[in-house]
Amino acid sequence: MVLPSAHDVALAAERRAAARLLLAHPLVTSTGPHSDTFPLIRRHADWLAQRFQQVFGYRLLVEATYARLFKAGLGPGSGRRLERPSTGTPFTPRTYAYLALALSVLVTAPEQLLLSQLVADLRAAAVDAGIEIDDTGRQAERRTLAAALRQLVDWGVLVETEGQVSAVAEEGGGQALLTVDREIARAVVAGPLAQSRDGADLVRRAADPGFGGPRTYVRRRLVETPVVHLDDLTTAEREWLRTRQRREAQAFSELLGLEAEIRAEGIALVDPEGELTDLHLPGTGTVAQAALLLVERLVARLRPEHPGHPAVGGRLVIGVPVPQDLLSDLLDELIEEYGRRSNWQRGHLDDRAGFLAAVLDFLGRMRLMAPAGPVRADGHGLPEGYEETAADGRSVTDVAGARGQDRTNGCASGYTDGAWILLAAAARYATTVAVKSRTDHSRTDQSPDVTQEPLR
């Protein structure tokens, strides 16, 4: 076997670093926080563009001052939300509306303009679009507008030449001089806006893998989500993955440095460097700490007995329903045991319903839990005309009922309203106790070794 040369190893490392950066940050500028890696993107632009197109169906645009990877969506419930950096608060629909209106103005704006003029143009654009916006004189509304404009600064669409966009939140309205990068403004939006009837249709169309079909969608799903359970895929997608999962694992390792963990219930791509995720568990903060403790106890209470793969006569268990009252009861226990002595945020302790909602939202984004409801294997969220069945009628793993959901009672869709499912990947966060004998023979007791294995 011929070993790769030092040049080949260095070349692969450079391309991998550039690809990883673009995957985590689809918009990279020459003056932004990742400017040190931007030259690598430009140096390998042709190779990167070809690989992203072949593997994921993503288009890469590399210009002198920025690089934009145009990703596609994954369908309903799979979006990566924007958050306010200072608080971690997710953008509200109003914030997104301001963001979209500002972009519509900035694509044709002069190179420099005053903050007050941008706000006036934004309000005029809202009128033209038939969008009602509240009085920007209100404090809460001014802060929402400031959050949208701050995001544009972070992307490089706006440069604060004099003053800051946060001045818009000041009483009476502050002033700032802004420089506009119209090229970046035009490159921000990636979805098929012109063809979409409404927001829901846009989400479905953005997730259409086009000619790549199941192959492209599965690859996108693997690289963009913490874990892919089998019923997150259609029959055709499961069939494609079953026959190619080992080769795909090798390809992801070479391209992005990710390691595949293949289980009966699905696949996770693990990043040894811990860089390609915006969520960390174990993590810091009240919500992350409570989420880890909650999922540990759920796994201990709800672990199914004798699960297995259907190929060997077993019963595939991708998820188990969580009893309605168990979540709130367990959270109350955790608050009593850890809440005050761990200095959990007082606002969460005083609003337990809101606290539970935040914890479940976190675990949902980690793909450790999910609301009870239809899944992709049921045909949920598929674009029109998308291939669902396996080629040539091949036998594919049956995932019907693998989440044990109750389809007989509850809401009109046939699923129990407000119910949650504990997913198979959550078992990785169970506390493992291994009893080991001490090497010190003067002691006769045995000491438990407690460990946790993170997903990413």
Disulfide bonds with the S-S distance in Angstrom:
none
